Amino acid sequence: MNIRNVFIVTKPKQADVASVAEELEAWFKKKGIKGTLEPEAASSADLTVVVGGDGTLLSAARLLGDRQVPIVAINYGGLGYLTEVTREEMYSALEGVLSGHFVTEERMMMDVRLLRESHASASYRALNDVVITKARGISRMIELEAHVDGQYLSCFRADGLIVATPTGSTAYNLSAGGPIIYPTMSAMVVTPICSHTLTNRPIVLSESVKIGFVLRSAHDDVYVTVDGQVGVQLQMGDHLAVEKSSVTVKLVAPADKNYFDVLRGKLKWG
């Protein structure tokens, strides 16, 4: 990997993380590499280094847009399934990347389109998940009609619904009882949130399908949020289309990193 420009992304307004970013800039400079936090750098970067938690990485993926720039994620947050490299491992991991001792994982993303009165109203791209849910603190359910490639799937009566990528399967999907999916797979999982029909269960679908949802009934405000960071309020009759994106996220990790080690550490297995 020929690296000349590095885009550094950090958690905003956090002094200790800002100091790490400054250290990184100086470290890259000594190696003849330009490192910068300026958002404009996303357009010309050969590598992106994220210092923060999973939320920071999700923001970075959105900043990069269609540019599939490799990302090294340094965990400076909480649980961190995506940000696998610890603060202590940061420089050794980066040395490994510069010397070619690394692996690259391609993670699928989803394209999300909102159709209102047959017109495109909004579009987003998700690395983790798309969540349809009611306003907080309200106990009444919503009703969502779901289709897969135009074929009727079910009418979900629940507190909400999650569509997750394999990467996002260890996020809200996991909390809602959905399955863990190996992160480099191409698949989508639909998981109801507190379904009012006990037979409704998560379903894993092929990456090749298009999933459609229509809001049929709601007594209160309903929102769709993408990666927990952006979104919009839904109206009755809105159509939401979710499908695999042609854009992927390339996560770079040291060659000795193991996904199952991460799972055991985060979930306290064995």
N, C-alpha and C positions, 0 to 999 in steps of 0.2 A: 504494500500500500504506500503510494507516494504522497506524503502529507506535507503540505506547505502552509495551509490555512486551517485554523481550528476555531470553531464557533463554541463558546462556553456559555452554558445556560445554567442559572442558579435560581434558588428560591428568592423571590423579591423581598427587599426590606429586612433581610436577616444578616446581621453584622458578621457573625462567625462564618457564615457561608461566603459572604463577600470577600473576607480575608483569604479563604481557600482559593477563590477564583483569582485573586491577585497573585497568589503563590503560583498558581498554574500558569498564568500569563508569563511570569518571570521564568518558570521552568521551561516552557516551550521556547521562549526567546533564546535561552542558552543553547538550545538545539537547532537554532536557525529557523524556527517555525513561528509564524504569527498567530497568537491566540488573542481573541477579543470577545467581549460580551455584547458588542453592538448588534442589534437584530439584523442590520443590513448584511452582516457577515454570513447569514444563512444562505444567501444566494451564491456564494463563491467558496464555501467551506468544503474541505476534503474529509473532515471528521468533525463530529459534534461530541462534546463532553458535557454531560449533564451532572450537576452536583445538587442533590436534593432527594426527594422521595419519588414515588411513582407518579404523583400529580405533576411534578416538575417535568418528568419525562413525557407525560402525555401532552403538556403544553409545548414542549420542544418539537414533538412530532407534528403538532398543528402548525407551528412556526415554519417548519421545513416544507410544508405543503407537498407538492409533487416531487420535490428533490429527495431522492432516496439515499441520503447521506448516512454513512455508518455512524452509529451512536455508541459511545461508551458511557454507561450509567453508573455513577458513584453514589452509593447509598448514604445520604445525609438526612434521612427522614425517619419514618417509623418502620412499619412492617416490611415494605419494599420487596415485592416479588420481582419487579422489573429491574430495579436498581440493585444488581447482584454484587457488585464490587464494593467492599467496605472502604471506609476512609483510610484505614491502615494499609490496605492493599493498593491504594490509588496509583502511586508512582511505579510500583513494580508492574501493575497491570498495564499502565501506559507504556512503560518500557517494552513490555511484551508485544503490544500493538505495533509500536514503531519498528520493532525487530522482526515482525511477521509471525510471532508466536501467539496466535489467537484463533478463535473460531467466530464465524458470523452466522447468526440465526435470522432468517427472514420470517417476520411475523405478519400475518394477514391483517388487513384493515377492512372496515365496512363502509360503504357509501350509503348515506341516509338522505332521502328526499321526502319533503312534505308537500302534498298536493292539497290545495284548498279550493273548492269549487272548480275542480279540474285544471287549475293553474298551479305551476310550481311556485311555492311560497318560500321555501327555505331548503338549503342543502348543507350537509355536514359530512365529516369523515371521522370514524371512530376506530381507535386502537383497542379499547377495552370493551365498551358496551354502549347500548342504547337502552334507556330506561323510560318507560311510560308509567307515570304514577300520579296520584292525586295530591292535592295540597296537604301539607303536614298538619297533623292534629285532627284530621277529619276521619271518621270511622266508617263512612259509607263506601261501598265498593264502586268500581267502574266496570263497564262492559266493553270488551274489545273483540271484534270479529277478526279472525286471522286466516290468511290464505297462503299457500305455498305454490309458487308457479301458477297462480290463478285457481288452484284447487282448494276448496274449503277445508280448513283444518279444524277449527273449533271456535266457539264463542267463549272467551275467558271472562269469568266474573271473579274479580280479584281486587286486591289493593293496587295492583299494577302488574307490569310485565317487563322482563329483562331479555334483551337479545345480546348475547355475549360472544366474543371471539374466543379462541383457545387462550390467548393472552389474558383476556378479561375473565376467564372462567374461575380464577382464584380471587376475584374481587367481589362485587355485590352478588354475583351469581352464586358463589360459594356460600355466602351468608344466607341466601334464600333457599338453600338446599339443592342447588344445581351441581352437576358433576365437574370434576377437574379434568380438563382436556389437555393432552400434551401440547405445549405451546407452539411447536412448528407445524402442527396439523392444519389443514384447511377445512374448517367446519364452523358452524354457528349453532349455538344452543339457545332455545327459547325456554325461559323459566318463569312461571307465574309467581307473583309475590302474594303470599297468604291467600291462596285460592279459596273461594267459597264452595268450590266443587272438589271434594276430596280425591276424585279420580283424575283430576288434572295433574299432570306430572311434567317435569322438564323433558324436552325432546331435542335430540341432536340431529342437525340437518346437514346435508352436503353443502359445500362451498359454492356449488354451481346454481343453487336455487335463488329465487327472488321471494322474499317474505313480505307480505302486505298486511297492514292492520288498518281497521276502520274503527274510530271511536263511535260506539252506538248508544251508550248511555252513561251519564255521569250527573251526580247531584251537585258536585262541587268542581272547583278548578282542577284541571288535569294538565300536566306538563310532560314534554319529552325532553330529556337531557342526554347529552352525548359526552361520554367520558367524565361525567359529573362536573363539567366545566362550562358548557354552552348549551343553549336550548331555547325552547319557546313554549308558550301556552297553546294547548290544542283547543279546537272548537268542534262541536258536534258534527260528525260526518267527514272530518278530516281523514285523508288517506296518508299513511306512512309506508314508504317502500324502503326495504333494507336488503342490500346485496353485497357480495364480496367486491372490494375495490381492486382496481388494477395496480394501485400503489401499495407497496409494502414498507414496513419499518425494518431496517437492518440493525440488529443489536450485536455489538462486538463485545466479546468476553475473553478472558484468558483461557488458553487451551485446556487448562486443568479444572475449569469450572464444571460442575455437574448439577443439572436441574434437580435431581432427586435429593442431593445434599441440601439444596435450597429449600425444597419442600419439607424435608425432615426438620430443618432448623426453624422454619417459620411456623410449622404446624405442631411442633414438639412431638413428632412421631418417634417411637422407639428410642 
